[in-house]
Amino acid sequence: MESLHTVADGDEMRAAGQTQQFVTFSVAGEMFAVPMAPVQEIIRVPDVARMPLTPPALEGLANLRGRVLPIISLRRLFGTPERDNDDATRALVIHIGQSLGFVVDRVASVISVDASEIEPAQVVQSVVQTDCLTGVIRREVPDGHGGHRGLLLIIDFARLVQQHLTRMIPSRESGVVGGSRSADGGDPADSAEPGQGSGELRLVSFTVAAQEYALDIADVQEIVQVPETITAVPGAPGHVLGLISLRRRLLPLVSLRSLFALADAELDEHHRIVVVALPGGGQIGLVTDTVKEVLSVPRSQADTMPGILARDADLQEFSAICRLDGGRRLVSIIATDRLLGMDSVREALQLGASGVSGSSDRSGSADSLSSPDASMNRAMNSMTAHPDDEDAQVVIFRLGAEEFGVPIMSVQEIVRLPETLTRVPRTPDFVEGVINLRGTVLPVIDQRRRLGMDAIERNDRQRIMVFTLGGLRTGFIVDSVAEVLRIPRQNIAPAPQLSDEQIRLIGRVARLDGDRRLVLLIDPTQLLAAREVRAIESLEPAGESRAAPTMARAA
């Protein structure tokens, strides 16, 4: 794969006198730059679900506004010492065929660079291989530590991923080359021509009463589902729906329908809260009908609010109107600093600052399984007896902090782990032992070991999930079994392709609890290879008599 930003391209840029915007950041004491065009946004490092059978550089999967986002450590890719994240740590969300989040130590600044300032990458030595660099910028820039650096290394993220995470980047035919989208491929939001980064607006768009609006992506803290319970505040203005608890702080909710004097609508699962950071450190939740997308809009397509409308006091919160799709689609941009000047928004912020007694939000979790194994088996049988074609019926189990799911029809039963497992001579290495399950020998495999995870000591919460694989009953040890769920089909998405083994075994991801929870869905038919099934079939029946003296069965 060839990089789009080659030295030859730099010569053409110099001849044309072009400039380009770059985001600068630091990793392990070195300063780097990436062209603005493929950078979708910059976020705090989110919580992740760690996925097994993937390259070490992958920290895990995060849920970013309803989409599954792989989070990758640049320190691990560079082979430099790791460190804990701090307040300055950020993730650059970059589109190279798919959106990927790259963890950096800190983001320094955004700079405009003339093509004449870019030199070939071969003139420096770095923790990054030179074939993953597209050039070097010699300029004094702040390093984020109070000092300055005079050398910026331009990273080709597509080449970097291609070398270290080959399954995560599509081929050249997909329209993605060298970390930027080609003119004829991909999302129009990311297809800006080189040099246009300085003239782009990054926006989050949403709808209110069928009209589309947008906010600067830098002002959007997060987007969450409307909870079941909103604490009403007596005497609050009509546009204030109430308060919710979000990340241990009270968040006032303002209905944009009411704020814009539009007809009310009953809240449902499609409504979303856009959490906005206001000048001065305050936060407010704007209740929208739906959140649509993240837009990259050339400034040339954004017109200031027409003078006759700008003089209307009811429209002063809008800063501009974008013309998209040849002018057929109009998006009104809301200025957050103007929102703060509205009396209605200030009143809502005061309510959030003062708080109310007894405020609460939706709660409830499935962190533990309080019922015995028999109850879990009965729940499985009950759900199997009444299948719902619209739902995926899965059993959720845990390995460490991560949650996995398997189709309910594939699970034969769930039994307690006995105090000891009987080892049988000449058994395959991946078999932990056997147990006597109602007069039959059941080979048992440690699911942690199967997925390349660290082993743990045996404990009372562990269970054996029994599957029939290739006609052979086999048990897999898991840390705990959490629950049995019906998952709507629309909550299931393909998992990112991170390795051949991973995509065969874990090909889908379920988003639960308003997109705050990720469950990795396992295809149980891929738990054992055909040769491993044959190896288990060859176990000596004599192992049955050497089973542990105390066997746990389903209650």
C-alpha positions as a printed NumPy array, in Angstrom:
array([[  0.   ,   0.   ,   0.   ],
       [  1.362,   3.413,  -0.952],
       [  0.846,   6.471,   1.217],
       [ -1.175,   9.371,  -0.122],
       [  1.158,  11.881,   1.535],
       [  4.454,  10.948,  -0.115],
       [  7.473,  13.165,  -0.672],
       [  6.352,  13.609,  -4.272],
       [  3.068,  14.949,  -3.002],
       [  5.039,  17.346,  -0.809],
       [  6.871,  18.634,  -3.921],
       [  3.53 ,  19.258,  -5.619],
       [  2.248,  21.071,  -2.533],
       [  5.34 ,  23.29 ,  -2.492],
       [  4.877,  24.112,  -6.155],
       [  1.264,  25.051,  -5.53 ],
       [  2.051,  26.935,  -2.327],
       [ -0.491,  24.858,  -0.397],
       [ -0.924,  24.812,   3.347],
       [ -2.407,  22.041,   5.455],
       [ -3.622,  21.756,   9.03 ],
       [ -2.121,  19.194,  11.408],
       [ -3.02 ,  18.01 ,  14.894],
       [  0.132,  17.756,  17.018],
       [  0.518,  15.4  ,  19.975],
       [  3.15 ,  13.707,  22.108],
       [  3.871,  10.043,  22.8  ],
       [  6.737,   8.857,  25.018],
       [  8.542,  12.201,  24.878],
       [  8.406,  12.67 ,  21.104],
       [  6.194,  15.086,  19.171],
       [  4.092,  13.91 ,  16.248],
       [  1.611,  15.335,  13.766],
       [ -1.286,  13.94 ,  11.74 ],
       [ -3.203,  15.715,   8.949],
       [ -6.515,  17.12 ,  10.14 ],
       [ -8.566,  15.522,   7.33 ],
       [ -8.821,  11.937,   8.714],
       [ -9.166,  13.109,  12.368],
       [-12.837,  12.792,  13.235],
       [-12.621,  13.958,  16.84 ],
       [-10.484,  14.032,  19.985],
       [-11.936,  12.404,  23.108],
       [-11.002,  11.393,  26.611],
       [ -9.958,   7.758,  26.774],
       [-13.22 ,   5.837,  27.31 ],
       [-13.838,   2.689,  29.293],
       [-13.162,  -0.367,  27.155],
       [-14.218,  -3.994,  26.92 ],
       [-11.054,  -6.012,  26.473],
       [-11.283,  -8.486,  23.603],
       [ -9.224, -11.696,  23.649],
       [ -7.294, -13.14 ,  20.709],
       [ -6.322,  -9.685,  19.479],
       [ -2.97 ,  -7.89 ,  19.03 ],
       [ -1.377,  -6.585,  22.26 ],
       [ -1.622,  -2.961,  21.099],
       [ -5.422,  -3.118,  21.234],
       [ -6.619,  -1.839,  24.613],
       [-10.185,  -2.929,  23.898],
       [-13.487,  -1.861,  22.392],
       [-15.355,   1.274,  23.402],
       [-18.854,   2.431,  22.616],
       [-18.778,   5.885,  21.039],
       [-22.272,   7.21 ,  20.48 ],
       [-23.652,   3.829,  19.489],
       [-20.734,   2.581,  17.381],
       [-18.041,   0.12 ,  18.395],
       [-14.65 ,   1.848,  18.445],
       [-11.356,  -0.086,  18.772],
       [ -8.966,   1.738,  21.128],
       [ -5.261,   1.296,  20.312],
       [ -2.244,   2.246,  22.431],
       [  0.384,   4.084,  20.408],
       [  2.934,   3.412,  23.147],
       [  2.456,  -0.324,  22.606],
       [  2.634,   0.042,  18.833],
       [  5.886,   1.999,  19.205],
       [  7.3  ,  -0.496,  21.726],
       [  7.871,   2.192,  24.371],
       [  7.233,   1.771,  28.135],
       [  3.573,   1.963,  29.12 ],
       [  2.16 ,   4.42 ,  31.629],
       [ -1.178,   5.024,  33.322],
       [ -3.606,   7.442,  31.683],
       [ -3.922,  10.869,  33.303],
       [ -5.998,  14.021,  32.794],
       [ -4.02 ,  14.912,  29.68 ],
       [ -4.338,  11.524,  27.948],
       [ -6.549,  11.605,  24.881],
       [ -7.698,   9.339,  22.064],
       [ -7.511,  10.576,  18.468],
       [-10.42 ,   9.107,  16.495],
       [ -9.027,   8.635,  12.997],
       [-10.81 ,   7.165,   9.989],
       [ -8.673,   4.789,   7.918],
       [-11.246,   2.522,   6.33 ],
       [-12.947,   2.311,   9.727],
       [-12.838,   4.567,  12.764],
       [-10.024,   3.744,  15.207],
       [ -9.097,   5.462,  18.467],
       [ -5.362,   5.991,  19.094],
       [ -4.299,   6.77 ,  22.676],
       [ -1.7  ,   9.563,  22.935],
       [ -0.047,  11.102,  26.001],
       [ -1.429,  14.546,  25.255],
       [ -2.697,  16.679,  22.387],
       [ -0.634,  19.848,  21.991],
       [ -2.149,  22.086,  19.304],
       [ -3.5  ,  22.461,  15.778],
       [ -1.096,  24.134,  13.351],
       [ -1.155,  25.268,   9.725],
       [  1.892,  24.117,   7.768],
       [  3.167,  25.271,   4.421],
       [  4.342,  22.481,   2.154],
       [  7.832,  24.009,   2.073],
       [  8.217,  23.241,   5.792],
       [  7.871,  19.455,   5.261],
       [ 11.089,  17.466,   4.81 ],
       [ 11.596,  13.751,   3.996],
       [ 11.238,  11.389,   6.967],
       [ 14.616,   9.737,   6.327],
       [ 16.442,  12.679,   7.928],
       [ 15.492,  11.591,  11.473],
       [ 15.675,   8.597,  13.756],
       [ 12.641,   7.835,  15.892],
       [ 10.763,   5.18 ,  17.835],
       [  8.645,   4.937,  14.67 ],
       [  9.979,   3.243,  11.56 ],
       [ 10.585,   5.795,   8.828],
       [  8.303,   3.949,   6.391],
       [  5.444,   4.809,   8.789],
       [  6.319,   8.51 ,   8.544],
       [  5.375,  10.741,   5.634],
       [  7.614,  13.629,   6.511],
       [  9.091,  15.902,   9.149],
       [  8.024,  19.419,  10.1  ],
       [ 10.752,  21.66 ,  11.517],
       [  9.008,  24.242,  13.656],
       [  9.001,  25.331,  17.287],
       [  5.675,  24.248,  18.781],
       [  4.465,  23.842,  22.397],
       [  4.938,  20.292,  23.657],
       [  2.157,  20.488,  26.25 ],
       [  4.648,  20.447,  29.146],
       [  5.45 ,  24.153,  29.114],
       [  8.351,  23.703,  26.693],
       [  8.807,  23.703,  22.919],
       [  9.976,  21.19 ,  20.341],
       [ 11.426,  21.954,  16.949],
       [ 10.74 ,  18.64 ,  15.21 ],
       [  7.355,  17.071,  14.407],
       [  7.109,  13.6  ,  12.88 ],
       [  4.137,  13.163,  10.512],
       [  2.638,   9.708,  11.061],
       [  1.002,   7.667,   8.323],
       [ -1.581,   5.908,  10.501],
       [ -2.752,   3.67 ,   7.675],
       [  0.772,   2.314,   7.159],
       [  1.254,   1.959,  10.909],
       [ -1.913,  -0.108,  11.23 ],
       [ -1.094,  -2.103,   8.121],
       [  2.215,  -3.208,   9.627],
       [  0.978,  -4.037,  13.116],
       [ -2.76 ,  -4.713,  12.837],
       [ -3.252,  -6.072,   9.349],
       [ -6.898,  -7.134,   9.768],
       [ -7.98 ,  -3.667,  10.874],
       [ -7.428,  -1.84 ,   7.589],
       [ -9.148,  -2.583,   4.257],
       [ -7.381,  -2.922,   0.969],
       [ -6.582,  -0.025,  -1.303],
       [ -9.692,  -0.779,  -3.348],
       [-11.83 ,   0.362,  -0.401],
       [-10.96 ,   3.951,  -1.208],
       [ -8.613,   4.478,   1.741],
       [ -4.972,   5.148,   1.056],
       [ -2.301,   6.31 ,   3.446],
       [ -4.64 ,   7.432,   6.213],
       [ -6.932,   9.644,   4.114],
       [-10.088,   8.872,   2.188],
       [ -9.869,   8.896,  -1.578],
       [-12.055,  11.192,  -3.563],
       [-14.313,   8.43 ,  -4.814],
       [-14.595,   6.277,  -1.69 ],
       [-16.043,   6.384,   1.771],
       [-18.084,   8.795,   3.776],
       [-18.486,  12.277,   2.316],
       [-17.884,  13.654,   5.795],
       [-14.302,  12.465,   5.569],
       [-13.526,  13.157,   1.908],
       [-12.036,  16.628,   2.251],
       [ -9.384,  17.467,  -0.303],
       [ -5.835,  18.058,   0.982],
       [ -5.403,  21.514,   2.336],
       [ -9.063,  21.971,   3.22 ],
       [ -8.662,  20.93 ,   6.849],
       [ -8.274,  24.578,   7.865],
       [-11.692,  25.357,   6.393],
       [-13.779,  22.621,   8.009],
       [-16.373,  22.54 ,  10.741],
       [-16.662,  19.372,  12.855],
       [-20.277,  19.033,  13.965],
       [-22.629,  16.611,  15.721],
       [-26.038,  16.791,  14.073],
       [-29.416,  15.885,  15.567],
       [-33.096,  16.405,  14.852],
       [-35.856,  18.222,  16.704],
       [-39.351,  17.989,  15.197],
       [-37.933,  16.823,  11.836],
       [-35.584,  19.838,  11.623],
       [-31.815,  19.241,  11.731],
       [-29.479,  21.129,  14.05 ],
       [-25.829,  20.765,  14.986],
       [-23.271,  21.605,  17.663],
       [-19.51 ,  21.995,  17.443],
       [-18.101,  18.561,  18.285],
       [-15.657,  20.16 ,  20.735],
       [-18.6  ,  21.277,  22.895],
       [-20.252,  17.829,  23.032],
       [-19.137,  15.86 ,  26.086],
       [-21.153,  12.72 ,  25.368],
       [-24.497,  11.468,  24.095],
       [-26.624,   9.233,  26.314],
       [-30.022,   7.606,  26.194],
       [-32.884,   9.232,  28.09 ],
       [-33.243,   7.318,  31.389],
       [-36.504,   5.83 ,  32.569],
       [-36.593,   8.158,  35.573],
       [-36.082,  11.926,  35.49 ],
       [-36.379,  13.786,  38.795],
       [-38.87 ,  16.602,  38.357],
       [-38.101,  19.925,  40.058],
       [-41.113,  21.756,  41.543],
       [-41.54 ,  25.243,  40.121],
       [-38.995,  24.69 ,  37.344],
       [-39.583,  26.42 ,  33.992],
       [-41.551,  24.4  ,  31.446],
       [-38.555,  23.767,  29.22 ],
       [-36.645,  22.068,  32.089],
       [-37.586,  18.376,  32.154],
       [-35.754,  17.801,  35.44 ],
       [-32.47 ,  16.393,  36.722],
       [-30.63 ,  13.121,  36.262],
       [-27.46 ,  11.786,  37.878],
       [-24.695,  11.338,  35.309],
       [-21.174,  10.405,  36.392],
       [-22.044,  11.338,  40.005],
       [-23.132,  14.865,  39.191],
       [-26.568,  16.35 ,  38.637],
       [-27.307,  17.16 ,  35.019],
       [-30.231,  19.477,  34.194],
       [-32.215,  18.403,  31.125],
       [-33.624,  20.99 ,  28.761],
       [-36.158,  20.045,  26.105],
       [-35.123,  21.578,  22.799],
       [-38.691,  21.173,  21.583],
       [-39.886,  23.399,  24.407],
       [-36.936,  25.775,  24.035],
       [-37.768,  26.217,  20.338],
       [-41.514,  26.554,  21.079],
       [-42.341,  23.316,  19.225],
       [-44.976,  20.701,  20.028],
       [-44.079,  18.308,  22.85 ],
       [-43.451,  14.625,  22.105],
       [-43.477,  11.622,  24.415],
       [-39.951,  10.431,  25.185],
       [-39.007,   6.991,  23.854],
       [-35.927,   4.882,  23.129],
       [-35.   ,   7.002,  20.11 ],
       [-34.57 ,  10.247,  22.054],
       [-31.035,  11.151,  23.083],
       [-29.445,  13.576,  25.526],
       [-26.589,  15.618,  24.078],
       [-24.423,  16.638,  27.036],
       [-22.949,  20.044,  26.278],
       [-20.084,  21.807,  28.06 ],
       [-20.839,  25.497,  28.511],
       [-18.358,  28.317,  29.123],
       [-17.487,  28.536,  32.807],
       [-17.442,  24.772,  33.366],
       [-21.175,  24.053,  33.481],
       [-22.887,  21.152,  31.746],
       [-26.413,  20.831,  30.441],
       [-28.283,  18.007,  28.736],
       [-30.165,  18.946,  25.573],
       [-32.961,  16.458,  24.842],
       [-33.184,  15.774,  21.091],
       [-35.46 ,  13.554,  19.006],
       [-32.569,  11.619,  17.44 ],
       [-28.82 ,  12.038,  16.992],
       [-27.889,  11.659,  13.33 ],
       [-24.163,  11.805,  12.593],
       [-20.808,  13.534,  12.883],
       [-20.285,  15.959,  10.02 ],
       [-17.224,  17.551,   8.439],
       [-18.519,  20.634,   6.638],
       [-16.377,  23.088,   4.631],
       [-16.755,  26.572,   6.061],
       [-17.692,  27.751,   2.609],
       [-20.975,  25.863,   3.033],
       [-21.809,  27.585,   6.341],
       [-23.489,  30.983,   6.101],
       [-23.851,  33.344,   9.031],
       [-27.381,  33.721,  10.319],
       [-29.246,  36.101,   7.962],
       [-29.427,  39.575,   9.454],
       [-33.197,  39.685,   9.539],
       [-33.239,  36.424,  11.55 ],
       [-30.284,  37.315,  13.774],
       [-32.218,  40.317,  15.074],
       [-34.939,  37.943,  16.33 ],
       [-34.312,  37.376,  20.061],
       [-35.712,  33.844,  19.732],
       [-33.029,  32.91 ,  17.183],
       [-29.935,  34.374,  18.787],
       [-28.641,  30.966,  19.881],
       [-27.907,  30.064,  16.228],
       [-24.564,  31.101,  14.787],
       [-24.832,  29.818,  11.214],
       [-26.756,  27.697,   8.727],
       [-25.023,  24.945,   6.727],
       [-26.064,  24.14 ,   3.171],
       [-25.553,  20.444,   2.428],
       [-26.483,  18.125,  -0.45 ],
       [-26.474,  20.971,  -2.934],
       [-28.537,  23.209,  -0.695],
       [-31.358,  20.685,  -0.257],
       [-30.399,  20.015,   3.371],
       [-30.153,  22.897,   5.84 ],
       [-28.56 ,  22.443,   9.261],
       [-28.753,  25.209,  11.869],
       [-25.64 ,  25.457,  14.06 ],
       [-26.201,  26.216,  17.744],
       [-23.538,  28.316,  19.494],
       [-23.043,  27.084,  23.06 ],
       [-21.729,  30.442,  24.285],
       [-25.01 ,  32.008,  23.178],
       [-26.979,  29.291,  24.939],
       [-25.424,  30.431,  28.198],
       [-26.821,  33.896,  27.581],
       [-30.391,  32.62 ,  27.463],
       [-32.37 ,  33.092,  30.666],
       [-34.004,  29.671,  30.255],
       [-30.652,  27.872,  30.107],
       [-29.216,  29.833,  33.054],
       [-32.225,  28.799,  35.13 ],
       [-31.603,  25.149,  34.3  ],
       [-27.923,  25.445,  35.25 ],
       [-28.881,  26.976,  38.603],
       [-31.162,  24.016,  39.277],
       [-28.309,  21.606,  38.546],
       [-25.979,  23.536,  40.849],
       [-28.456,  23.625,  43.749],
       [-29.69 ,  20.031,  43.336],
       [-32.827,  18.465,  44.783],
       [-33.282,  15.953,  47.542],
       [-34.063,  12.433,  46.526],
       [-32.801,  12.818,  42.996],
       [-32.2  ,   9.533,  41.282],
       [-31.738,   7.945,  37.936],
       [-32.387,   4.552,  36.482],
       [-30.459,   1.9  ,  38.38 ],
       [-30.137,  -1.82 ,  38.513],
       [-27.439,  -4.207,  37.425],
       [-26.71 ,  -7.842,  36.844],
       [-23.331,  -7.91 ,  38.572],
       [-24.104, -11.153,  40.334],
       [-26.281, -14.201,  39.874],
       [-28.318, -14.568,  43.046],
       [-30.317, -17.598,  41.962],
       [-28.805, -21.109,  42.004],
       [-27.681, -22.863,  38.844],
       [-30.987, -24.701,  38.63 ],
       [-32.795, -21.382,  38.294],
       [-30.487, -20.401,  35.46 ],
       [-31.136, -23.706,  33.717],
       [-34.911, -23.263,  34.182],
       [-34.656, -19.753,  32.731],
       [-32.812, -21.149,  29.742],
       [-35.44 , -23.834,  29.247],
       [-38.235, -21.304,  29.577],
       [-36.741, -18.987,  26.977],
       [-35.987, -21.88 ,  24.637],
       [-39.571, -23.021,  24.867],
       [-40.837, -19.641,  23.667],
       [-38.454, -18.441,  20.984],
       [-38.785, -14.902,  19.678],
       [-37.484, -14.507,  16.149],
       [-36.983, -10.776,  16.699],
       [-34.559, -11.286,  19.579],
       [-31.198, -13.011,  20.016],
       [-31.459, -15.173,  23.128],
       [-28.082, -15.446,  24.848],
       [-26.494, -16.6  ,  28.077],
       [-24.101, -13.978,  29.461],
       [-20.947, -15.104,  31.27 ],
       [-17.916, -13.253,  32.588],
       [-14.192, -13.67 ,  32.296],
       [-12.604, -11.011,  34.461],
       [-14.329,  -7.686,  33.85 ],
       [-15.471,  -8.621,  30.348],
       [-18.846, -10.045,  29.385],
       [-19.405, -12.672,  26.708],
       [-22.566, -14.16 ,  25.283],
       [-23.438, -17.453,  23.588],
       [-26.711, -18.472,  21.927],
       [-29.021, -20.051,  24.456],
       [-29.748, -22.993,  22.163],
       [-26.064, -23.98 ,  22.218],
       [-25.844, -24.302,  26.026],
       [-26.827, -27.738,  27.279],
       [-26.624, -26.863,  30.965],
       [-24.634, -24.98 ,  33.584],
       [-23.093, -26.802,  36.544],
       [-20.927, -25.867,  39.484],
       [-17.189, -26.42 ,  39.325],
       [-16.111, -29.355,  41.542],
       [-13.325, -29.014,  44.077],
       [-11.002, -31.06 ,  41.879],
       [-10.772, -32.048,  38.246],
       [ -9.476, -35.515,  37.372],
       [ -6.537, -35.511,  35.015],
       [ -6.516, -38.347,  32.487],
       [ -3.215, -39.641,  31.003],
       [ -2.486, -38.641,  27.42 ],
       [ -5.172, -35.945,  27.31 ],
       [ -4.551, -32.889,  25.135],
       [ -2.83 , -29.956,  26.856],
       [ -5.853, -27.711,  26.481],
       [ -8.054, -30.11 ,  28.506],
       [ -7.988, -29.238,  32.222],
       [ -9.475, -32.588,  33.231],
       [-12.72 , -34.518,  33.334],
       [-15.692, -34.768,  35.673],
       [-18.379, -37.37 ,  36.101],
       [-21.629, -35.728,  35.07 ],
       [-24.508, -38.114,  35.781],
       [-22.545, -41.185,  34.833],
       [-20.768, -39.791,  31.766],
       [-17.263, -38.448,  31.402],
       [-17.291, -34.733,  30.613],
       [-14.02 , -33.213,  29.355],
       [-13.502, -29.729,  30.81 ],
       [-11.564, -26.842,  29.214],
       [-10.576, -23.57 ,  30.878],
       [-12.177, -20.815,  28.81 ],
       [ -9.587, -18.291,  30.025],
       [ -6.755, -20.433,  28.716],
       [ -8.673, -21.015,  25.512],
       [ -8.885, -17.263,  24.918],
       [ -5.298, -16.506,  25.91 ],
       [ -6.217, -14.802,  29.191],
       [ -4.389, -15.026,  32.521],
       [ -5.375, -17.898,  34.82 ],
       [ -7.051, -17.326,  38.202],
       [ -7.457, -19.439,  41.322],
       [-10.509, -21.675,  41.504],
       [-13.419, -20.122,  43.414],
       [-17.092, -20.66 ,  44.251],
       [-18.392, -18.306,  41.549],
       [-16.918, -20.283,  38.686],
       [-19.212, -22.456,  36.585],
       [-18.936, -25.048,  33.838],
       [-20.984, -24.283,  30.729],
       [-21.747, -27.483,  28.816],
       [-21.907, -27.396,  25.   ],
       [-22.273, -30.067,  22.35 ],
       [-19.522, -29.431,  19.818],
       [-19.211, -31.693,  16.809],
       [-21.516, -34.175,  18.51 ],
       [-19.297, -34.185,  21.635],
       [-20.404, -32.83 ,  25.017],
       [-17.696, -30.526,  26.377],
       [-17.565, -28.236,  29.423],
       [-15.896, -24.798,  29.556],
       [-14.938, -23.123,  32.847],
       [-16.012, -19.484,  33.119],
       [-15.555, -16.998,  35.986],
       [-19.311, -16.62 ,  36.523],
       [-22.617, -16.841,  34.684],
       [-24.484, -13.56 ,  34.89 ],
       [-27.89 , -13.785,  33.258],
       [-30.04 , -14.897,  30.364],
       [-31.042, -12.072,  28.012],
       [-33.143, -11.367,  24.969],
       [-31.189,  -8.889,  22.852],
       [-32.989,  -6.985,  20.075],
       [-31.442,  -7.609,  16.688],
       [-30.846,  -3.901,  16.162],
       [-28.546,  -3.868,  19.213],
       [-26.122,  -6.316,  17.585],
       [-23.328,  -5.123,  15.306],
       [-20.363,  -6.801,  13.592],
       [-17.201,  -6.86 ,  15.688],
       [-14.103,  -5.127,  14.296],
       [-11.804,  -7.554,  12.473],
       [ -8.697,  -7.584,  14.647],
       [ -7.269, -11.057,  13.988],
       [ -8.245, -14.177,  12.028],
       [ -8.884, -16.241,  15.159],
       [-10.856, -13.47 ,  16.841],
       [-13.187, -12.816,  13.917],
       [-14.012, -16.511,  13.622],
       [-14.811, -16.854,  17.315],
       [-16.109, -13.367,  18.199],
       [-17.761, -11.943,  15.123],
       [-20.467,  -9.797,  16.737],
       [-20.9  ,  -7.328,  19.592],
       [-24.102,  -6.488,  21.49 ],
       [-24.737,  -2.974,  22.82 ],
       [-26.863,  -2.979,  25.977],
       [-28.108,  -0.589,  28.683],
       [-28.386,   2.423,  26.446],
       [-25.078,   1.66 ,  24.701],
       [-23.172,   1.77 ,  27.998],
       [-22.407,  -1.957,  28.015],
       [-20.658,  -4.132,  25.428],
       [-21.097,  -7.914,  25.284],
       [-18.791,  -9.935,  23.007],
       [-20.833, -12.647,  21.26 ],
       [-19.079, -15.987,  20.795],
       [-19.823, -18.518,  18.057],
       [-19.656, -21.758,  20.093],
       [-19.074, -23.861,  16.976],
       [-15.624, -22.227,  16.781],
       [-14.604, -23.003,  20.374],
       [-12.869, -26.195,  19.265],
       [-11.163, -27.028,  15.986],
       [-12.055, -30.314,  14.277],
       [ -8.711, -31.88 ,  15.276],
       [ -9.338, -30.916,  18.91 ],
       [-12.764, -32.564,  18.847],
       [-11.115, -35.754,  17.538],
       [ -8.487, -35.549,  20.297],
       [-11.169, -35.295,  22.978],
       [-13.12 , -38.196,  21.463],
       [-10.048, -40.383,  21.998],
       [-10.1  , -39.913,  25.79 ],
       [ -9.997, -43.233,  27.593],
       [-13.34 , -44.284,  29.094],
       [-11.332, -45.398,  32.147],
       [-11.132, -41.77 ,  33.107],
       [-14.727, -42.099,  34.209],
       [-13.742, -44.204,  37.239],
       [-11.087, -41.677,  38.265],
       [-13.458, -38.746,  38.426],
       [-13.37 , -36.516,  41.463],
       [-15.215, -37.977,  44.47 ],
       [-17.41 , -34.893,  44.863],
       [-19.227, -33.856,  41.726],
       [-21.435, -30.792,  41.484],
       [-24.563, -31.162,  39.414],
       [-27.276, -28.808,  38.379],
       [-29.598, -28.368,  41.341]])
